[in-house]
Amino acid sequence: MANILVCDDDREIVDAIEIYLLQEGYTIYKAYDGEQAIKVLKEQQIHLLLIDVMMPKLDGIHATLKIREYSSIPIIILSAKSEDNDKILGLNIGADDYVTKPFNPLELLARVKSNLRRYTTLGNLNTENNALFQVGGLCINDDTKEVTVDGENVKLTPIEYNILLLLVKNCGRVFSIDQIYESIWNEEAIGADNTVAVHIRHIREKIEINPKEPRYLKVVWGVGYKIEKQ
Amino acid sequence: MGKDERGMTAEEEKQVQAYTDETDTDSRKTEEIIDKKDGNRNRKQRDGRKKKVKRGNHAARMFLCIVQHLSLAVMVLSVFIVAIGSTVYVEGFRSRGGFNMYTMDRKQKYEESELFGNIFGYAAADIIRLGVVSGQLETDGVFDGRKLIDVTAYNFRDIGLPERYVTASYYLEDLLKWQNYGFEWTGTEMTGAQARDFLADQTRVTVIDPDSKYYNTSDASYLKSDVESYTFVNDVSSNQLWVDAEDTDGFVDDYRPANLETVEYDDRETATDSAMLEDETKALYDSGAISTYNVLVNRYKTAEGKNLEQYVSDWDLYYDLCHNVQYAANSLSYNYNEYLEAKQYYSMENSNVRYLIRKTVGENTQIYTNLEEEQEIGNVLSLAEDKEKGEEFFFPGKYIYYSPADMTYLTNTSIDEETVRQILQEYDYAYPETVEIWLGVDTSYPAEDAFTQGQAGFNNYQPYFMQWIALAFAAGILYLVLLCYLTVVTGKDVDQEGRPYVRLTSFDRIPTEIMFLLGFGMAILIAWVMVVVTQLLNLNVADVMAHKTVAHTQWFKATLFAAVFAVDMVAMFFFYSLVRRLRARVLWKNSYLCRFFRLLKRCTLQMYDNSDIVLRTCVPYGLFLLFNLLMMVWAFDTNASFGILVLVFITMAVDVAVGHLLYQNAKEQQQIVKGIETIANGQLEHQVKTEKLHGDNLTLAHSVNSIGKGIKEAVEISMKDERMKADLITNVSHDIKTPLTSIINYVDLIKRERIDNEKVQNYIKVLDEKSQRLKQLTDDLVEASKITSGNISLHFEQINLTELMNQTIGEFSEKFELKNLTTVMNVRVKNAVIEADSRRIWRVMENLFNNIYKYAMEGTRVYLSIEDMPDKKKFIVISIKNISASPLNCNPDELTERFIRGDVSRTTEGSGLGLSIAKNLTEAQKGTFEIQLDGDLFKVILTFPKAKEEKQE
C-alpha cells in the first residue's frame, strides 16, 4: 500500500492519525516539524503528505513550497487555521487539500483515499472521449451514464445525473434554480420551488466527502449552483 | 447488554439534579419574567391612566375655557345691568335723562327712594315754573289773550323796577302775534324838527305808589301787573315833574306804601347833568339837517290804541321802550309755548302729579291747578284750613304742602323745605309770601309719566342691585383666576414617557404673521359686525348710553351676552395660541420673517462657503475700494485743491498696499485650508509648506502639520490594535483547537475499541457529544467575536432572496422531514434582490433554520414570506414564523443578546450563539433583525434594503 508521511508538532495528533491510517493498511512515517518532513521525504518513497501549518523550525506553508520544488505528491494540509484566507493560501502554494482541525477522522481518511486514488490511478486519464467530462476527481461518462469520484462509482438518479451533467458541461457557470429546472424538466419554472435544491443536496451528499464544504458542486447562496473549475 | 442498576441510578440522579437545577433557574427566570411582565402591565395601566388623565385634562381645559368666556360674559352683562340699572331714563318735562339710583334705597319702597324724591323735586320745580308762567298768561285759571302786559315791568320782573319808569301796555295776544310775525324797523328820514314832532311832547312816566303794601319795588311792580292787571297804571296827563335824584333816594329809603302814579315830565326840564346833551340835541333839532331815524313799525297798538312814539318825547327812551316791547314779546312767546306744553304734560290725564297753587295779592286770589273737579279743589282748599290732617292729604300718595306765609311745610316725601324754598326764590317776583302750594303724586299711578318710568326702572333693578354687583365681582374674579390658570397651563402636556412638553394645536403651527393677520382680521370683522348690527337694528348708541328702553330689552341683553362670549372666545383663542407659541418658543421660529432671514443667512453662507477664500477676501475689499473711490471722486468734485489731491493719492497708495497684504494673507490661508482638506481626506502624511508663511498663518500651519502627524500616529496605533485583536482571536482559537483535535480523535479511537462495559460506553458518549459541542462552540465563539469586533470582510453581491430561500429550504428539507415540519413560502415581491455577502447571508439563514429545526414543535408548519415593506418600498422584509415546542418565557431581546450577556444556553444542542450571530451578521449587511414572540409563535423579521436595479435582467 501507499506510504504516508504525517507531520505535526502535536505528537498525540500524529499518533491518532497513525492509528487510523494503519487500520486502513497504509505505511506511516512521522515527522514533528517541517525540516524533519523534508528529510523523511528525501529518504523515503512517500505517496502522500499530511502536514500541519503551525510548526517549529519550518512551518507547513514553507515546507510545502519547498516540497513542491521537486515533488508532485498529494499534500493535505491539516490546520487549526480555519479562515478562508488560510485555506486559499494553503491551496495556492500547492497543497491539494485543506482539512481544518478539529477534523472528523473519517473525513480525513476519505480525503486521503481520494487524493491517493487521483495520484496513483487517475493521474493520466484519457480525456479525448467527447462523452467524457472531468472536473478534478469528478468524472462523468455520458455514454455509459457513469459517474465516478476519484475513481469510485457514484449512483445517481436520472434527474440528479442530468443536473450534474448540465453543471459539469458548463463548468464554472452559475445556474439558478429556475434555469436548472427549465433545462431539466423542460417546463417553465413557477418559482418558489425547492425541488432542485433538494436534488442538489442529494448530489452533493453522494459526490462530496464533506457536503457542507463541497469541492465540486458549490452553492452560490442566493444566486445558484455551479461546478467549480479545478 | 447488562444493565448496571447503580450506574443508571447515578446517571439518573445526575440528570435529575441537572434537571432540577435547570428548572430552578427556569422557575426563577419565569418568576422574574412574570414580575417584569407584571411591571409592564402595571406600567401599561399607568400609561393608560395617564392617557385618560391627559384626555381628561384636555377636556377639563376646554371646559374651563368655556367657563372663562361665560364668566366674562356674565361679568360684562352684570356690569351692564348695574350700569343701566343704576340710572333710570325718565322723561320729565324739562328734565329728561338718567336719574341715579342710590344703593341706600335698595330696601326702600319706590315712593320712599331718592329717585322718587328727585323726580318729584323736578316735577315740583316744573310746576312752580308753570305757576309763574300761568300767572303771566292766565286770568282766573284760563288763558287770557286780552290780558294787559306792562312791557317794562315784565322785562324787569326779576331784577326789580325803578320807582319811575316808562312803559306801554299791550294785549297779550297782540304781543304773541307780533312776535310770531316779527318786529320790523324802517328807516325814516327826518329833520331835527320832524324828529321832535314825531315823538310825543311829553314822556309818560309810571311811578310806583309809595303807599304800596309791598316791601320792595320788584314785588310790588310785577306782582301787581301780574295779579291786578293794569289797575295801577294811571292816566297820562299828570303834571307831576320828573322826580329828581333826591326824591328817588327818599322813596327808596322811606318804603312808602305804593300807589303807583304815572307822571308826565318835560325833557326841557331834565336834570342838570344832562343839560349839555339836551342843548346839543336841541341844536341838532334846530339845525334842520336831515337824518335817518330807525322807527319800529307799530304792527299793533297798545291797549290804549296808541303807537309807541306817543309815549315818549326822547329818542333814547323811545328805543328803550321799543326794545322792552320786543323783549317782552319774545319772552312771552317762549313762555307761551312752554305753558302749552306744560299744561298738556301736567294735565290730569297725562300726569300723576296733582297741584294747586293759591296766590293772594292784596284782595286778589289766583288759583293755578290741574284739578278739574270744583269739588276736589274745594276739598284741597278746605283741608288746607286744617293742616293737622296733613297725613290724609287730598289724594292718596305723596304730597308737599308749603305755605311761606305761616311757615308751614308738610310732606311725606324726602324733599325738605329748603329745596322748595330755593325753587320758589328763583321766581320770588311771581310768588308773594302769601302763596300756598299743594303738590301731590297719585301713587296709584293712573297715568304714564316720569313717575311710572322711574318706578319701572326702580322695580326692575333696585332689588337685585347688590346681587348683580356681587355677581359681576365674582364673575370678574373667576375670569381673572381662570385666565391666569389657563395662561399658565395652556399647551403644557406630558408625553407617554412622562416628560413634559408643549403641545401645539394645528392652529399654533400656522406661521406667526398669518396668525396676527387673522387676529387683526377677526378684530376688524367683529367691529364691522357690531357696526352693521347696530345699523340694521337701527340702534342709536346714544340711546343705549342714555339707558333708554332698548338697553332694557331682554334680547339686547342676550345679544350682549352672546357677543361678549364670542368676542372673548375669539380673543382668548388667539391669546392662548400666542402663549403656547411663546412657551414652545416657536413664535419667532414659526414666522415667515424668521424663515426669510434663515434663507438669507443660508444663501449668504452658501455663497461664502462655496466661494474661494481669495474671492471671499477680494469681494469685501473690492466693495471697500469702490466706496473709497466714490468718496474720492466726490472729494474731487467738491474741493479740488492740491492738498486734497495729495491726500487722495496717498489714500490710493494705502488702498493698494492693503489690498496686496490682504491678497497675500488670503492666499496663505487658502494654502493651509487646502492642506487641512488633504489631511481630512486621508492623506495623513501631507504637510503644509511653511516656508512662505508668516505670523498667525505660520503658527496655524505648524499646528495643522502636528495634528496631521498626531492623527497618523493614532491611526497607526489603532490599526495595530485591530491587527492584534484579530491575531489574538485566531491564536486563541488555534490554541483551543489543537488539543481539541486530540480529544476528538482519541474519543473516536476509544469508541472503536469494543468495550463491553456499558457504563464506559455511556461515558464515552458524553465525552463525544461534549467534545463535538466544544468544537461547535469554539467555531461560533470565534465567528461571533469576529463579527462583533467588526473583524470580517464582506463581499457584497446581488442576492436573490427567493433563490436563497429555496436553496435553504432544500438544504434543510431532510432535517425538517425528520421533525415533520412543513414549509410554506409566500413571495409577494417581484425581484427580491438585495446586496449581501452570499456566504454570510447563508449563515444567517442556516442559523435561523437550525433554530427552527431545534426548537419548532414537531408536525407544525413553518411560514416564510418575502415582501415589500408596507410603507417603505425600498426595503424587503423576510419573515420566518414557527411554533415553538416549549414555552418561550423570555424577552425577545434576550435571545439575541446571550453572547453579550454571557448567558449559557440551556439546551445541550448548539452554542446558543446562533441567533446572536445571525443578528450581528444581518446588521453587518445593512439589514435589521427582529424577533417577535407571541405566545408560542416565534417570529423572526429581517429587513434588507433593495439592491439598485442595474444588473436586473
Interface residues (C-beta under 8 A of the other chain):
Chain A: D10 E12 I13 A16 I17 I19 Y20 M54 A80 K81 S82 E83 T100 K101 P102 F103 N104 P105 S176 I177 G191 A192 D193 N194 T195 V196 A197 V198 H199 I200 R201 V219 V220 W221 G222 V223 G224
Chain B: T730 S733 H734 K737 T738 L740 T741 S742 I743 I744 N745 Y746 D748 L749 S771 K775 D779 V782 E797 Q798 I799 N800 L801 T802 E803 L804 M805 N806 Q807 T808 I809 G810 E811 S813 E814 T823 M825 V827 A836 S838 R839 I841 W842 M845
